[in-house]
């Protein structure tokens, strides 16, 4: 069994063939898919998918950093509203993104801290988005880590030093299609990390792995990530699946 711990297959990119995408994932051995939220506009689509496939799709609730703008406090109120309404398996996708725009850097930090506090209050893990912001993100998580905070640094693209910092915080490292890219060198970083610190993910519809690079990503493609890890560690694919799925079950309670 494989678990895709980060997929946005509820997005409009899958409007024409969502059920087929879900079926392909299941047929490929992907028996659970974690769905991080983006903003208030994506909640209904995410929950509809989760309700259609309750034993396969597990929703998270959160405000993505690239959706943090002037109205971010209203967006955070929506997160709090839904947390009181129904069950979620984590707070995400949250974090800091300074790649696209630094205009709302201060607001992103505030939204990030607020959602970390919600995670502690509800005893939920966090799924952290980091892009051109490892230093800023790490400082906040380290300060907030009181022994109860847990989660994953999603779509990890850092170096060995950063990987060790994540692990020392007690967090998992999310590994996606990037590790299959020939010039990423991520495989050289990950080989220095024990597999029991890793989670598999796709970040669908983005970052499709080789040999699907350049196409729309989907949850069934997580098998290519698992195969690459089996190659990196020189262990059977079944062992990668067993360990990473155990990690996902442990973190999200699925």
C-alpha positions in Angstrom: 0.0 0.0 0.0 1.2 3.5 -0.9 -0.1 6.8 0.6 0.0 10.1 -1.3 0.3 12.5 1.6 -0.1 15.7 -0.5 -2.5 15.9 -3.4 -4.9 18.6 -4.8 -6.9 16.3 -7.0 -10.0 18.2 -6.0 -8.8 21.2 -8.0 -10.3 22.3 -11.3 -7.5 20.6 -13.2 -9.3 17.3 -12.6 -12.9 18.4 -13.4 -13.1 16.3 -16.5 -11.7 13.0 -15.2 -11.5 13.1 -11.4 -13.2 9.7 -10.8 -10.8 8.1 -13.3 -7.8 9.7 -11.5 -9.0 8.3 -8.2 -9.5 4.9 -9.8 -6.0 4.9 -11.3 -4.5 5.8 -8.0 -6.4 2.9 -6.3 -5.5 0.5 -9.0 -1.8 1.5 -8.6 -1.8 0.6 -5.0 -2.4 4.1 -3.6 -5.0 3.3 -0.9 -5.0 6.7 0.9 -4.7 10.3 -0.3 -4.3 13.3 1.9 -5.9 16.5 0.6 -4.4 19.8 1.9 -6.6 22.8 1.5 -5.7 26.1 -0.3 -8.2 28.8 0.8 -11.9 29.3 1.5 -12.7 28.9 -2.2 -11.4 25.3 -2.4 -13.0 23.9 0.8 -16.2 22.7 -0.8 -14.6 20.9 -3.6 -12.1 19.2 -1.2 -14.9 18.1 1.2 -17.1 16.9 -1.7 -14.3 14.6 -2.9 -13.6 13.4 0.7 -17.3 12.6 1.2 -17.4 10.8 -2.1 -14.4 8.6 -1.2 -14.3 8.7 2.7 -12.0 5.7 3.0 -9.6 7.0 0.4 -9.4 10.8 0.7 -8.6 12.6 4.0 -9.1 16.4 4.2 -6.9 19.0 5.9 -7.9 22.6 6.5 -5.7 25.6 6.2 -4.7 28.7 4.3 -1.9 28.4 1.8 0.7 31.2 2.0 0.2 32.3 -1.6 -3.5 32.9 -0.7 -2.5 35.3 2.1 -3.5 38.8 1.1 -5.2 41.8 2.8 -8.2 39.7 3.8 -6.2 36.9 5.4 -7.8 37.3 8.8 -11.2 36.6 7.3 -9.7 33.6 5.6 -8.4 32.4 8.9 -11.8 32.8 10.4 -13.1 30.4 7.7 -10.4 27.8 8.8 -11.6 28.2 12.5 -15.2 27.9 11.4 -14.6 24.6 9.6 -12.5 23.2 12.4 -15.5 23.4 14.6 -17.9 21.9 12.0 -16.2 18.6 11.1 -13.3 16.3 11.4 -10.0 17.1 9.7 -6.7 15.2 9.8 -4.3 18.2 9.9 -3.7 21.9 9.4 -2.5 22.6 5.9 -1.2 23.6 3.6 0.4 26.4 5.6 3.8 28.1 5.6 5.7 30.8 3.9 6.3 31.4 0.2 8.7 34.2 -0.9 9.2 32.9 -4.4 6.2 34.6 -6.1 5.8 37.7 -4.0 7.3 39.2 -0.8 4.5 41.8 -0.5 2.7 40.0 2.2 5.6 38.5 4.0 4.6 39.9 7.4 1.0 38.7 6.9 2.2 35.2 5.8 4.2 34.9 9.0 1.3 35.9 11.1 -1.1 33.5 9.3 1.5 30.8 9.8 1.9 31.3 13.5 -1.9 31.5 14.0 -2.4 28.2 12.2 0.3 26.5 14.2 -1.5 27.6 17.3 -4.7 26.1 15.9 -2.9 22.8 15.3 -1.8 22.7 18.9 -5.3 23.6 20.1 -6.9 20.8 18.1 -3.9 18.4 18.5 -3.4 18.1 14.7 -0.3 17.9 12.6 0.8 20.7 10.2 1.7 20.4 6.6 4.3 23.1 5.8 4.9 24.8 2.5 8.4 26.2 2.2 9.6 28.1 -0.9 12.5 30.4 -0.8 11.8 30.7 2.9 13.5 27.9 4.8 15.2 30.3 7.3 12.0 32.2 8.1 9.9 29.1 8.3 12.3 27.2 10.4 12.7 30.0 13.0 8.9 30.1 13.6 8.5 26.3 13.9 11.5 26.1 16.2 10.1 28.8 18.4 6.6 27.2 18.5 8.0 23.6 19.1 7.0 22.8 22.6 7.0 19.1 22.2 3.5 18.9 21.0 3.9 20.3 17.5 4.3 17.7 14.7 4.1 17.6 11.0 5.9 17.5 7.6 8.0 19.9 5.6 6.2 19.3 2.3 8.0 19.1 -1.1 11.4 19.2 0.5 14.1 20.7 -1.8 16.8 21.7 0.7 20.3 20.5 1.5 21.5 17.9 4.0 21.9 20.5 6.8 18.3 21.7 6.3 17.1 18.1 6.3 18.8 17.4 9.6 17.2 20.6 11.1 13.8 19.3 10.0 14.4 15.9 11.6 15.7 17.5 14.9 12.4 19.4 15.1 10.6 16.1 15.1 9.1 16.6 11.7 8.9 14.4 8.6 10.3 15.3 5.2 7.9 15.1 2.3 9.5 13.7 -0.9 7.8 14.2 -4.2 8.6 14.2 -7.9 11.6 16.4 -7.5 13.7 13.5 -6.4 13.3 11.9 -9.8 14.6 14.9 -11.7 18.1 14.2 -13.1 19.7 17.5 -12.0 17.9 18.1 -8.7 20.6 16.3 -6.5 17.8 15.7 -4.0 18.6 12.0 -4.1 22.1 12.7 -2.8 20.5 14.6 0.2 17.8 12.0 0.9 20.3 9.1 0.9 21.8 10.6 4.0 18.4 10.5 5.7 16.8 7.4 7.1 13.7 6.3 5.3 11.7 6.4 8.6 11.8 10.2 8.4 10.1 10.4 5.0 6.6 10.7 3.6 5.6 10.1 -0.1 3.7 12.8 -1.9 2.8 14.0 -5.4 1.6 17.6 -4.9 -0.8 16.9 -7.8 -1.4 18.5 -10.2 2.1 20.0 -10.0 5.7 18.5 -10.1 5.0 15.3 -12.0 7.9 12.9 -11.6 10.0 11.3 -14.3 8.9 9.7 -16.7 5.7 11.9 -16.5 7.5 15.2 -16.1 5.8 18.1 -17.9 2.4 16.6 -17.7 -0.4 17.0 -15.1 0.6 15.1 -12.0 -1.8 12.7 -10.3 -1.8 10.5 -7.2 -1.1 7.3 -9.1 2.3 8.8 -10.0 3.5 8.5 -6.4 4.7 5.0 -7.3 7.5 6.6 -9.3 8.6 8.5 -6.2 8.5 5.3 -4.2 10.5 3.4 -6.9 13.2 6.2 -6.9 13.5 5.9 -3.1 13.8 2.1 -3.4 16.7 2.7 -5.8 18.3 5.4 -3.5 18.2 3.1 -0.5 18.8 -0.1 -2.4 15.8 -1.7 -0.7 12.6 -3.4 -2.1 9.7 -1.2 -3.1 7.5 -3.1 -0.7 9.8 -1.9 2.2 9.6 1.7 1.1 5.8 1.4 0.9 5.5 -0.2 4.3 7.7 2.3 6.1 6.4 5.5 4.5 2.8 4.4 4.8 3.4 3.7 8.5 4.9 7.2 8.8 1.8 8.7 7.2 -0.6 6.7 9.4 1.4 7.7 12.4 1.3 11.4 11.6 -2.2 11.8 10.3 -4.1 9.1 12.1 -5.5 7.6 9.0 
